[in-house]
Amino acid sequence: MSSSKVKVFIARSPAMADLARVADSVASGSSPVLICGEKGTGKRLFAERLHCKSPRKDKPFVRVNCASLAALGAPLAEKALFERLAQAEGATLFLDEIACLSLELQAALLRSIQEKKAAGGRLVCSTSDDIELLAGQGKFLGDLLARLNALSLRIPPLRER
């Protein structure tokens, strides 16, 4: 978990400054946000910015590294995921690199969202993979992608800034 203190965000690139303004304008909402971009582009920073500028800023920012979670194996990973969901009640749950989740964990997360067990907080996810391509290949659940992609932020690669 990180503090709710707003961090300094410096953007020299017009694209990044515009993206920061978009993030600020949607921060007060409760819809899920999917942040896409290459590794090292600042997806976590945007997730933290969304949290710090939201009504949930005094609640925890709960970060789940999905790659580490996936390495636990199905039963332990599902237990760990749902423990983190419970911790995020009324807060922000950040699922970092969500495309790393197994189809089984994706299905469990989707059920949780559908049954409103993940309600009460805001779900923010990130991926450096082409998640739409993965969904088209059957490696990511299309229904879960539809739920997570209510709002999408695409972070430009470093070479374009």
Secondary structure, DSSP 8 states (H G I E B T S, - for coil): -B----------SHHHHHHHHHHHHHTT--S-EEEE--TTS-HHHHHHHHHHTSTTTTS-EEEEEHHHHHTT-HHHHHHHHHHHHHHTTTSEEEEETGGGS-HHHHHHHHHHHHTTTTTTSEEEEEESS-HHHHHHTTSS-HHHHHHHTTEEEE---GGG-
